[in-house]
């Protein structure tokens, strides 16, 4: 226990490529909130478009910038977590080590003989 309080348990996920439980690299958790703000901004732009049309110098470039920003926001919002070891995309439904198989210590040769 540290002086600032109890340590948080790090989240773990199963990586299919590493065949192990790893610490994921998760995207920033607030992208969904920013996506909702962007949807609301598009609604405001739609309602105020006649007023914005009167100011061609400032409002229309601002409106275009807001519209173009939606693509990266949506991509960041829907990005799955990735493995911190091999960078494979992880399945969020297999969080916290579910579905972990025992690692195979020794692999048998293709011809069937035991090494």
Long-range contacts (C-beta under 8 A, 24 or more apart in sequence): 11-95, 11-96, 12-95, 12-96, 12-97, 13-81, 13-83, 13-90, 13-91, 13-92, 13-94, 13-95, 13-96, 13-97, 14-90, 14-91, 14-94, 14-95, 14-97, 14-98, 14-99, 14-100, 15-83, 15-85, 15-86, 15-88, 15-90, 16-88, 16-90, 16-91, 17-83, 17-86, 17-88, 18-83, 18-85, 18-86, 18-88, 19-101, 19-103, 20-85, 20-100, 20-103, 21-97, 21-100, 22-83, 22-84, 22-85, 22-90, 23-84, 24-81, 24-82, 24-83, 24-84, 24-90, 25-81, 25-82, 25-83, 25-84, 25-87, 26-81, 27-76, 27-77, 27-79, 27-81, 28-76, 31-73, 31-76, 31-77, 31-79, 32-77, 34-73, 34-77, 35-73, 35-74, 35-77, 38-66, 38-69, 38-70, 38-73, 41-66, 42-66, 42-67, 42-70
